Amino acid sequence: MYKLRDDGYPTFKKIMNGRKWVGRVSRTTSGFLAKIGDYEAEALTEIAALREVVAKVSQEPVEANPGSHEKSRRTSTVQADTERVIEWLRELSQISDGHPKFTNADVARTLGKKRPGQELGNLMSRLDFACYVVGLPSIGCTTEKQFADAWQQQNRTWKWPVRKMRAAARAHSWSSTDFDLLLHETQHLSYELGHVAWNNELARCDNKIMAWAGV
């Protein structure tokens, strides 16, 4: 049985398997990184990172806190929230002739949050990645105003053509079938962090992403 143990180290917590110290969970700039041997997993919370790396190692259940057991769930919190947003966007599109108009604050309220934050930015990033995979425009580009750190150039030689992407997303007539495709794709997406999915794909299929974005 794997669990986290805090022994007072400032930068990480131990991953214990019984009495054996087998790995660690460390904070990163965007969440937490769990590592057991050669296996790694990144997530927004310590427990999610631990759960993911344990699933890679052995599929064993994770003990979230000493003395308690967290029941395994088929759908992660990130995916559950993603599906709620997809269904909300589906309904919004149906009452707006396929051209939804909304803000990030609207999406946050749909999830019961007071304001849009990092978790919502991650959710929209995952949705946009799913759009790329199934050949749809960026659903995130239909928002009234995007997140300040969205579509950054980083270390690439080209810039995201955000104005062109927003025009394509707003011109597209979003159908129920489109949201079925996004739902299916996100359910099979192995990454809980959107930027990890994008970075891995950019490293392998840079030209394909450029074509999708309209560079």
C-alpha positions in Angstrom: 0.0 0.0 0.0 1.5 3.3 -1.1 1.1 6.5 0.9 2.7 9.9 1.4 4.8 10.6 4.5 6.0 14.1 5.6 9.3 13.8 7.4 9.9 17.5 7.4 11.9 17.8 4.2 11.2 21.3 2.7 11.1 20.3 -1.0 9.4 16.9 -1.0 7.4 14.2 0.8 8.3 10.6 0.8 6.4 7.9 -1.0 6.2 4.8 1.2 5.3 1.3 0.3 4.7 -0.2 3.7 7.8 0.7 5.7 10.0 1.1 2.6 10.8 4.5 1.2 10.4 4.0 -2.6 9.9 7.5 -4.1 9.0 11.2 -3.5 6.6 13.9 -4.5 8.1 17.3 -5.2 6.5 20.6 -6.0 7.0 22.0 -9.5 6.2 25.4 -11.0 2.8 24.0 -12.2 1.9 21.4 -9.6 3.6 18.3 -8.2 5.8 15.6 -9.7 5.8 12.1 -8.2 8.6 9.7 -9.0 9.0 6.0 -8.1 12.1 4.4 -9.8 11.9 5.3 -13.5 8.2 6.1 -13.3 7.1 9.7 -13.2 3.7 11.5 -13.1 2.8 15.2 -12.9 -0.5 16.6 -11.5 -2.0 19.6 -9.9 -2.1 18.1 -6.4 0.2 15.8 -4.4 -2.4 13.1 -4.1 -3.2 13.2 -7.8 0.5 12.9 -8.7 0.9 10.0 -6.3 -2.1 8.3 -7.6 -0.9 8.6 -11.2 2.6 7.3 -10.6 1.3 4.4 -8.5 -1.1 3.5 -11.4 1.9 3.4 -13.7 3.9 1.2 -11.3 1.4 -1.3 -10.1 -2.2 -0.3 -10.3 -2.4 -0.5 -6.5 -4.8 1.7 -4.6 -3.3 4.8 -2.9 -3.6 5.7 0.8 -4.2 9.4 0.7 -3.4 10.0 4.4 -2.0 7.8 7.2 -4.8 5.7 8.6 -7.3 6.4 5.8 -8.0 5.0 2.3 -9.1 6.9 -0.7 -11.5 5.0 -2.9 -10.2 4.7 -6.5 -12.4 6.5 -9.0 -12.7 5.8 -12.7 -12.9 9.5 -13.5 -10.5 12.0 -12.1 -11.6 15.3 -10.7 -10.0 17.0 -13.7 -11.9 14.8 -16.2 -15.2 15.1 -14.2 -14.9 18.9 -14.4 -14.0 18.7 -18.1 -17.1 16.7 -18.8 -19.3 19.2 -16.9 -17.9 22.0 -19.0 -18.4 20.1 -22.2 -22.0 19.5 -21.4 -22.5 23.2 -20.4 -20.9 24.3 -23.7 -23.1 21.9 -25.6 -26.2 23.4 -24.1 -24.9 26.9 -24.6 -24.2 26.2 -28.3 -27.7 24.7 -28.8 -29.4 27.9 -27.6 -27.0 30.2 -29.6 -27.2 28.6 -33.0 -23.8 27.0 -32.6 -21.9 30.2 -31.7 -21.5 30.2 -27.9 -20.5 33.4 -26.1 -19.0 33.1 -22.6 -16.2 34.3 -20.3 -13.8 32.3 -18.2 -15.7 33.6 -15.2 -18.8 31.9 -16.6 -17.0 28.6 -16.9 -15.7 29.0 -13.3 -19.2 29.6 -12.0 -20.4 26.4 -13.9 -17.9 24.5 -11.7 -18.9 26.2 -8.5 -15.7 28.3 -8.4 -15.7 32.0 -7.4 -13.2 33.0 -10.1 -11.1 31.4 -12.9 -7.7 30.2 -11.8 -4.9 27.8 -12.7 -7.1 24.7 -12.5 -9.6 26.2 -15.0 -6.7 27.3 -17.3 -5.5 23.7 -17.2 -9.0 22.4 -18.0 -9.3 24.7 -21.0 -5.8 23.7 -22.2 -6.9 20.0 -22.2 -10.1 20.9 -24.1 -8.1 22.8 -26.7 -5.7 19.8 -27.0 -8.7 17.6 -27.6 -9.9 20.0 -30.3 -6.5 19.7 -32.0 -6.6 15.9 -31.9 -10.1 15.7 -33.5 -9.5 18.5 -35.9 -11.8 21.2 -34.4 -10.9 24.9 -33.9 -9.8 25.9 -30.4 -12.9 26.0 -28.1 -10.9 28.2 -25.7 -10.6 30.8 -28.4 -14.4 31.4 -28.3 -14.1 33.0 -24.9 -14.6 36.7 -24.6 -11.1 37.1 -23.2 -8.5 34.4 -22.9 -6.2 33.6 -20.0 -3.2 36.0 -20.0 -0.7 33.1 -20.3 -2.5 31.2 -23.0 -0.8 30.4 -26.3 2.7 31.7 -25.3 5.6 31.3 -27.7 8.0 29.9 -25.2 11.0 28.3 -27.0 9.4 27.8 -30.4 10.5 29.7 -33.6 6.9 30.5 -34.4 4.1 32.3 -32.6 0.5 31.1 -32.2 -1.7 33.1 -34.7 -4.2 33.8 -31.9 -6.2 36.3 -33.9 -6.6 33.8 -36.8 -7.4 31.0 -34.3 -10.1 33.2 -32.6 -11.6 34.0 -35.9 -11.8 30.3 -36.9 -13.3 29.3 -33.6 -15.9 32.0 -33.7 -16.8 31.3 -37.3 -17.3 27.5 -36.6 -20.8 26.3 -35.9 -20.3 24.1 -32.8 -22.6 21.1 -33.0 -23.6 18.4 -30.5 -21.4 16.0 -32.6 -18.4 18.2 -32.0 -18.9 18.0 -28.2 -19.4 14.2 -28.5 -15.9 14.1 -30.1 -14.4 16.2 -27.4 -16.0 14.1 -24.7 -14.7 10.9 -26.2 -11.2 12.3 -26.7 -10.8 13.8 -23.2 -12.0 10.5 -21.7 -9.0 8.8 -23.4 -6.5 11.5 -22.8 -3.8 10.2 -20.6 -2.6 13.6 -19.4 -4.3 15.5 -16.6 -2.1 18.6 -17.3 -2.9 20.3 -20.5 0.6 21.9 -21.0 2.2 18.5 -20.7 0.1 17.1 -23.5 0.9 20.1 -25.7 4.6 20.0 -24.9 4.9 16.3 -25.7 3.0 16.8 -29.0 5.0 19.9 -30.0 8.2 17.9 -29.5 6.9 15.2 -31.9 4.5 16.9 -34.3 5.4 20.6 -34.5 4.4 20.9 -38.2 1.1 19.2 -37.6 0.2 21.7 -34.8 1.3 24.6 -37.0 -1.1 23.4 -39.7 -3.9 23.1 -37.2 -3.3 26.6 -35.8 -3.0 28.1 -39.3 0.6 29.3 -39.0 
